[in-house]
Amino acid sequence: MAREAAKHPLGEIVRQSPPFDINHVPDDSWLKDKVIIITGAASGFGAGFLRRWAAAGAVIVAADINVAKGEWLVRDVKKDTGNANLYFVHCDVTDWQSQVNLFREAVKLSPHGGIDTVVANAGIAKPKHPFEEPHSLDLAEPPPPDMSVLDVNLNGVIYTTYLALWYLPRNPGSSPANPKCVSSETHRDRHLILVASVAGLMPIPGSALYGASKHAVVGLYRSIRSTSFMHGVRINMLCPYFIETPLMTATARALLAGGTIGKAEDVVEAATRFAADPRVVGRAVSVGPKLKVKQNSNGDWDLVEDDQDAEQRAIWEVFLHDFENSDVFQRRIVSLMNRVTEIRGWTGWIQDVVAAIAYGLRSLWR
């Protein structure tokens, strides 16, 4: 098994980029003219992504179920940035046709007839009735549990991801994701960002369905990043800790009193490092409060207070060694898919180019 792992480095086969460079400062200007869909854009992280990327000149389609808040936000950001290429589209992520309409509208609004980046950000935290507290089950027709959290955080993300995997490879002028590309020579993108949570990495007591939904998103990411190279799509994931946003409930704030809470600006920074660098492929980070730390001789991080050599960090890479610790089955099945891509060769490339051109023309006729 060890010999096979050395002979077939899975990270290279699936086009995964090297470990995330925490100290790299993104060049926001690369986002200029990129067409980006953001779900859940009216508040929280989505609003933060919108403001920063709009300032860089991106063409943004902001989607949310809250029309009043979404339309106000787009007007406000247009005024602040002078970027006229910002649009609000109503979208209920739990409704398949609503998401289909969102992607179709984004293509119509796109100056080049395609989509560069999709951010599956929409999410809610709490159901109306806690899952851990069943109620009214003694009635003749007992009500089912409130599944709204799963509807939004899981089904909604799956719908967004499914559509992204169809539209992104058809982005006219784009090339398959490549961690060895030259950013200045890469003008279009095929990028999907999934927003999970630290609740997808560890248990959060009292948040059973939220935790289940975010664990599922993490599983979706870890599975798809093993195959997305076949479509030339790069996928990355954010796992925020407890962050100061409207999603943060009063109960959570009370429980964390005296502790540490992260800042939304650090989540936006992490997302921008993904979005503004086409070389980042198949990476995931957890984002929390800024901590002053120093790496010890064992490679672990120690929390320090007064040390000139210490650094402040809010971004930490997760699932760093997934492909190094992969089993024989995973390596072999991915190698077979990679072989299929190689066999398609120029024929497959020509088919994809023709499909992309036809896709662009159809968008103009609509």
MIMARDREN-660466 format. One line per field, with one value per residue (C-alpha): residue in three letters; x, y, z; residue number from 1. Coordinates in Angstrom, 3 decimals, always signed. Layout:
<pts>
rodren c(ALA ...)
xx c(X ...)
yy c(Y ...)
zz c(Z ...)
miti c(NUM ...)
</pts>
This chain:
<pts>
rodren c(MET ALA ARG GLU ALA ALA LYS HIS PRO LEU GLY GLU ILE VAL ARG GLN SER PRO PRO PHE ASP ILE ASN HIS VAL PRO ASP ASP SER TRP LEU LYS ASP LYS VAL ILE ILE ILE THR GLY ALA ALA SER GLY PHE GLY ALA GLY PHE LEU ARG ARG TRP ALA ALA ALA GLY ALA VAL ILE VAL ALA ALA ASP ILE ASN VAL ALA LYS GLY GLU TRP LEU VAL ARG ASP VAL LYS LYS ASP THR GLY ASN ALA ASN LEU TYR PHE VAL HIS CYS ASP VAL THR ASP TRP GLN SER GLN VAL ASN LEU PHE ARG GLU ALA VAL LYS LEU SER PRO HIS GLY GLY ILE ASP THR VAL VAL ALA ASN ALA GLY ILE ALA LYS PRO LYS HIS PRO PHE GLU GLU PRO HIS SER LEU ASP LEU ALA GLU PRO PRO PRO PRO ASP MET SER VAL LEU ASP VAL ASN LEU ASN GLY VAL ILE TYR THR THR TYR LEU ALA LEU TRP TYR LEU PRO ARG ASN PRO GLY SER SER PRO ALA ASN PRO LYS CYS VAL SER SER GLU THR HIS ARG ASP ARG HIS LEU ILE LEU VAL ALA SER VAL ALA GLY LEU MET PRO ILE PRO GLY SER ALA LEU TYR GLY ALA SER LYS HIS ALA VAL VAL GLY LEU TYR ARG SER ILE ARG SER THR SER PHE MET HIS GLY VAL ARG ILE ASN MET LEU CYS PRO TYR PHE ILE GLU THR PRO LEU MET THR ALA THR ALA ARG ALA LEU LEU ALA GLY GLY THR ILE GLY LYS ALA GLU ASP VAL VAL GLU ALA ALA THR ARG PHE ALA ALA ASP PRO ARG VAL VAL GLY ARG ALA VAL SER VAL GLY PRO LYS LEU LYS VAL LYS GLN ASN SER ASN GLY ASP TRP ASP LEU VAL GLU ASP ASP GLN ASP ALA GLU GLN ARG ALA ILE TRP GLU VAL PHE LEU HIS ASP PHE GLU ASN SER ASP VAL PHE GLN ARG ARG ILE VAL SER LEU MET ASN ARG VAL THR GLU ILE ARG GLY TRP THR GLY TRP ILE GLN ASP VAL VAL ALA ALA ILE ALA TYR GLY LEU ARG SER LEU TRP ARG)
xx c(+0.000 +2.796 +4.552 +1.338 +0.764 +4.268 +3.826 +0.424 +0.296 -3.470 -3.226 -1.519 -3.985 -7.009 -5.166 -5.054 -2.889 -0.112 -1.016 -2.776 -0.371 -1.828 +0.506 -0.262 -2.049 -4.663 -4.696 -8.320 -7.858 -7.912 -11.644 -12.375 -15.052 -15.449 -19.114 -19.972 -23.189 -23.582 -26.523 -27.588 -26.079 -28.354 -26.571 -23.689 -20.845 -22.705 -22.989 -19.292 -18.296 -20.484 -18.964 -15.343 -15.597 -17.751 -14.991 -12.609 -14.821 -16.523 -19.900 -22.027 -25.436 -26.594 -29.323 -31.472 -34.993 -35.214 -36.051 -36.184 -32.837 -31.183 -32.292 -31.268 -27.834 -27.159 -28.161 -25.961 -22.913 -23.391 -23.350 -20.272 -18.179 -19.406 -19.755 -22.878 -22.547 -24.292 -27.651 -30.146 -32.156 -34.750 -34.009 -35.403 -32.554 -34.903 -36.830 -35.174 -36.856 -35.953 -32.285 -32.567 -34.021 -31.149 -28.473 -30.307 -30.682 -26.993 -26.064 -28.290 -26.691 -23.146 -21.196 -19.528 -22.460 -20.974 -20.362 -16.884 -17.574 -20.485 -20.609 -23.033 -23.429 -27.121 -27.769 -29.860 -28.957 -32.000 -35.338 -38.464 -38.597 -35.325 -34.808 -33.580 -36.951 -39.656 -43.146 -46.806 -46.053 -49.024 -51.454 -53.489 -51.490 -48.126 -46.207 -42.873 -39.686 -38.889 -36.605 -36.031 -32.351 -31.705 -33.812 -31.674 -28.233 -28.133 -30.740 -30.161 -26.384 -26.829 -29.044 -26.483 -23.608 -25.450 -26.166 -22.637 -21.125 -23.134 -22.686 -19.047 -17.479 -19.569 -18.121 -16.973 -13.253 -12.485 -9.861 -9.842 -8.707 -4.958 -2.936 +0.093 -1.602 -0.302 -2.876 -2.136 -2.764 -5.971 -8.902 -11.930 -12.623 -14.578 -14.809 -17.188 -16.926 -18.913 -19.607 -19.759 -18.971 -16.850 -20.061 -19.127 -15.811 -16.910 -20.117 -22.015 -24.362 -27.934 -27.561 -28.239 -29.745 -27.386 -24.436 -25.847 -26.310 -22.781 -21.203 -23.035 -21.620 -18.126 -18.786 -20.029 -16.855 -14.486 -16.205 -16.559 -13.011 -11.883 -13.795 -14.321 -11.065 -12.919 -14.970 -12.067 -13.816 -11.932 -13.747 -12.787 -14.520 -14.872 -15.560 -16.192 -16.070 -18.513 -18.485 -20.121 -23.034 -26.867 -26.750 -25.275 -28.162 -28.610 -28.094 -24.785 -23.638 -24.458 -22.644 -19.553 -19.537 -15.992 -14.635 -13.651 -15.759 -14.405 -14.906 -16.775 -13.946 -11.605 -14.077 -14.293 -10.490 -10.284 -12.930 -11.088 -7.875 -9.815 -11.692 -8.825 -6.257 -7.071 -4.143 -5.950 -7.689 -9.261 -8.472 -10.494 -9.936 -11.464 -11.791 -12.025 -10.913 -7.438 -5.009 -1.413 +0.467 +3.918 +4.869 +6.903 +9.585 +6.967 +5.096 +2.197 +0.939 +1.167 -0.912 +1.391 +1.035 +4.359 +6.607 +8.012 +8.270 +4.598 +2.040 -1.659 -3.783 -7.477 -7.267 -6.301 -6.231 -8.291 -8.292 -4.726 -3.668 -6.800 -5.104 -1.885 -3.800 -6.115 -6.767 -6.057 -9.656 -9.764 -6.454 -7.420 -10.895 -9.604 -6.761 -9.331 -11.320 -8.114 -7.380 -10.815 -9.990 -6.675 -8.331 -10.805 -7.765 -8.149 -11.493 -12.908 -11.355 -12.929 -16.309 -16.112 -15.122 -17.996 -20.403 -19.130 -19.588 -23.069 -23.937 -22.825 -24.849 -27.969 -27.667 -27.649 -30.813 -32.786)
yy c(+0.000 +2.417 +1.672 +2.299 +5.587 +6.729 +5.654 +7.301 +10.562 +11.069 +14.802 +15.291 +13.034 +15.040 +18.325 +19.385 +22.424 +22.468 +23.233 +26.562 +29.452 +31.249 +34.218 +34.772 +38.066 +37.766 +40.123 +41.259 +42.832 +39.330 +39.262 +42.153 +41.174 +37.682 +36.662 +35.398 +33.939 +34.210 +32.534 +33.882 +37.211 +39.611 +39.341 +37.772 +36.256 +36.673 +40.429 +40.560 +38.668 +40.982 +44.178 +43.127 +41.514 +44.341 +46.760 +44.662 +45.042 +41.633 +41.117 +39.756 +38.117 +38.286 +35.778 +35.645 +34.880 +38.299 +40.644 +43.899 +43.359 +42.017 +44.859 +47.444 +45.858 +45.827 +49.496 +50.386 +48.534 +50.065 +53.492 +52.708 +51.057 +52.655 +49.139 +49.050 +45.319 +44.160 +42.432 +41.003 +37.906 +36.467 +32.818 +30.261 +27.756 +25.013 +25.265 +23.561 +25.701 +28.868 +27.897 +26.945 +30.406 +31.983 +30.340 +31.121 +34.748 +34.929 +33.741 +36.428 +39.104 +37.871 +40.058 +36.950 +34.532 +32.371 +31.986 +32.019 +31.345 +29.990 +30.434 +28.063 +30.233 +30.236 +28.723 +28.920 +27.900 +26.896 +25.176 +26.562 +23.529 +21.972 +18.458 +17.342 +18.233 +16.161 +17.530 +16.704 +13.078 +11.986 +13.528 +11.367 +12.818 +13.827 +16.503 +15.596 +17.311 +20.729 +19.946 +23.535 +23.478 +20.426 +21.881 +25.033 +23.877 +20.522 +20.277 +23.892 +23.376 +20.175 +22.002 +24.814 +22.369 +20.283 +23.347 +24.692 +21.441 +21.856 +25.591 +26.106 +23.775 +25.602 +29.001 +30.423 +31.144 +29.158 +26.440 +23.409 +24.265 +23.862 +24.546 +25.201 +27.901 +31.463 +33.767 +36.691 +34.468 +32.915 +35.129 +32.982 +30.572 +27.431 +27.746 +26.446 +27.513 +25.553 +27.216 +24.577 +25.223 +24.093 +22.203 +19.964 +19.157 +18.582 +18.157 +21.244 +20.230 +21.345 +21.724 +18.216 +19.081 +21.994 +19.734 +16.990 +19.412 +20.798 +17.343 +16.472 +19.526 +18.496 +15.005 +16.499 +18.557 +15.689 +13.489 +15.998 +17.322 +13.814 +13.989 +17.646 +17.651 +15.649 +18.774 +21.147 +22.618 +23.715 +23.361 +24.821 +24.959 +27.330 +26.057 +29.125 +28.876 +30.922 +34.200 +37.546 +37.392 +37.475 +33.657 +33.761 +33.124 +34.791 +31.422 +30.883 +34.379 +33.746 +30.398 +31.999 +34.970 +35.503 +33.321 +34.145 +34.849 +35.234 +38.182 +38.010 +39.979 +36.994 +34.660 +37.135 +37.228 +33.428 +33.281 +35.955 +33.944 +31.153 +33.300 +35.570 +32.835 +30.262 +28.142 +27.159 +23.859 +21.360 +23.139 +23.728 +26.096 +26.692 +30.342 +31.478 +34.270 +35.704 +33.959 +34.813 +31.554 +30.121 +26.784 +24.519 +21.983 +19.232 +21.235 +21.972 +25.456 +26.978 +29.900 +32.705 +36.277 +38.098 +36.760 +38.852 +35.794 +34.881 +35.424 +36.165 +33.640 +33.208 +30.814 +27.144 +24.473 +21.302 +17.916 +18.657 +15.008 +13.413 +12.196 +11.205 +8.834 +7.511 +3.791 +1.598 +1.709 +5.508 +5.801 +3.220 +4.560 +8.134 +6.905 +5.249 +8.486 +10.340 +7.796 +8.432 +12.136 +11.384 +9.089 +11.812 +13.963 +16.452 +14.974 +15.659 +19.126 +19.985 +18.695 +20.847 +23.939 +23.415 +22.925 +26.127 +28.145 +26.723 +27.478 +31.104 +31.511 +30.049 +32.537 +35.409 +34.131 +33.868)
zz c(+0.000 +0.858 -2.447 -4.381 -2.557 -3.467 -7.086 -7.455 -5.427 -5.293 -4.607 -7.976 -9.786 -8.589 -9.333 -5.686 -4.964 -2.331 +1.304 +1.774 +2.316 +5.320 +4.859 +1.173 +0.564 -2.198 -5.146 -5.177 -8.616 -10.153 -9.392 -11.760 -14.303 -12.798 -12.619 -9.146 -7.709 -3.929 -2.204 +1.166 +0.117 +2.009 +5.371 +7.266 +5.278 +1.999 +2.468 +3.404 +0.247 -1.829 -0.442 -0.808 -4.230 -5.600 -4.599 -6.715 -9.779 -9.852 -11.513 -8.677 -8.673 -5.070 -4.243 -1.118 +0.031 +1.737 -1.120 +0.846 +2.548 -0.607 -2.851 -0.242 +0.143 -3.601 -3.888 -0.933 -2.270 -5.718 -4.088 -1.965 -4.689 -7.896 -9.328 -11.492 -12.242 -9.082 -9.236 -6.796 -7.693 -5.361 -4.608 -2.202 -2.084 -0.871 -4.134 -7.124 -9.788 -7.894 -8.057 -11.741 -12.399 -10.456 -12.578 -15.818 -14.793 -13.870 -17.367 -18.902 -16.718 -17.384 -19.853 -21.295 -20.962 -18.226 -14.490 -12.929 -9.256 -7.233 -3.462 -1.699 +1.370 +2.311 +5.723 +8.873 +12.406 +14.407 +13.684 +15.318 +17.608 +18.852 +17.518 +20.939 +22.474 +20.743 +21.295 +20.674 +19.807 +21.895 +19.398 +17.053 +14.154 +15.666 +13.715 +12.103 +13.273 +11.822 +8.883 +7.749 +8.745 +6.567 +3.757 +3.614 +4.756 +2.979 +0.231 -0.763 -0.931 -2.942 -5.450 -5.751 -6.138 -8.736 -10.860 -10.411 -11.663 -14.874 -15.473 -14.451 -17.059 -19.679 -18.794 -22.166 -22.307 -19.156 -18.812 -16.520 -12.996 -12.644 -9.473 -11.697 -13.753 -13.994 -12.406 -14.722 -17.745 -16.364 -17.295 -16.520 -13.665 -12.742 -8.989 -6.313 -2.667 -0.089 +3.254 +5.977 +9.653 +12.546 +13.410 +10.475 +12.145 +15.730 +17.738 +18.903 +21.760 +21.237 +17.463 +16.179 +12.795 +12.190 +12.970 +10.771 +7.874 +8.138 +8.517 +5.312 +3.519 +4.637 +3.270 +0.001 -0.317 +0.484 -2.077 -4.902 -4.682 -5.650 -8.947 -9.863 -11.845 -14.503 -15.185 -14.660 -11.612 -8.507 -5.205 -1.821 +1.549 +4.497 +8.030 +10.229 +14.024 +16.137 +14.212 +14.953 +12.439 +12.571 +12.555 +16.055 +18.463 +21.844 +23.536 +21.728 +22.637 +26.287 +26.306 +24.769 +27.144 +28.364 +25.558 +22.019 +18.948 +15.433 +13.113 +9.812 +8.165 +8.658 +6.948 +4.066 +3.945 +3.744 +1.019 -0.955 -0.768 -2.452 -4.959 -6.051 -6.623 -9.340 -8.147 -4.927 -5.654 -3.255 -0.004 +3.167 +6.071 +9.455 +10.475 +14.080 +16.388 +15.877 +18.223 +19.028 +18.493 +17.967 +16.446 +18.720 +17.816 +17.382 +14.764 +17.117 +17.887 +21.356 +22.544 +23.694 +24.938 +24.989 +22.253 +19.423 +17.182 +17.616 +14.871 +14.876 +12.999 +12.393 +9.419 +9.808 +7.126 +7.700 +5.943 +4.947 +4.554 +3.082 -0.062 +1.661 +3.921 +1.219 +0.825 -2.191 -3.462 -3.483 -5.313 -7.909 -8.661 -8.992 -11.212 -13.484 -13.762 -14.539 -17.274 -18.794 -18.924 -20.622 -23.174 -24.100 -24.863 -27.707 -28.711 -25.266 -25.256 -28.625 -27.449 -24.334 -26.352 -28.810 -25.892 -24.239 -27.465 -28.019 -24.413 -24.831 -28.028 -26.431 -23.564 -26.089 -27.788 -24.557)
miti c(1 2 3 4 5 6 7 8 9 10 11 12 13 14 15 16 17 18 19 20 21 22 23 24 25 26 27 28 29 30 31 32 33 34 35 36 37 38 39 40 41 42 43 44 45 46 47 48 49 50 51 52 53 54 55 56 57 58 59 60 61 62 63 64 65 66 67 68 69 70 71 72 73 74 75 76 77 78 79 80 81 82 83 84 85 86 87 88 89 90 91 92 93 94 95 96 97 98 99 100 101 102 103 104 105 106 107 108 109 110 111 112 113 114 115 116 117 118 119 120 121 122 123 124 125 126 127 128 129 130 131 132 133 134 135 136 137 138 139 140 141 142 143 144 145 146 147 148 149 150 151 152 153 154 155 156 157 158 159 160 161 162 163 164 165 166 167 168 169 170 171 172 173 174 175 176 177 178 179 180 181 182 183 184 185 186 187 188 189 190 191 192 193 194 195 196 197 198 199 200 201 202 203 204 205 206 207 208 209 210 211 212 213 214 215 216 217 218 219 220 221 222 223 224 225 226 227 228 229 230 231 232 233 234 235 236 237 238 239 240 241 242 243 244 245 246 247 248 249 250 251 252 253 254 255 256 257 258 259 260 261 262 263 264 265 266 267 268 269 270 271 272 273 274 275 276 277 278 279 280 281 282 283 284 285 286 287 288 289 290 291 292 293 294 295 296 297 298 299 300 301 302 303 304 305 306 307 308 309 310 311 312 313 314 315 316 317 318 319 320 321 322 323 324 325 326 327 328 329 330 331 332 333 334 335 336 337 338 339 340 341 342 343 344 345 346 347 348 349 350 351 352 353 354 355 356 357 358 359 360 361 362 363 364 365 366)
</pts>
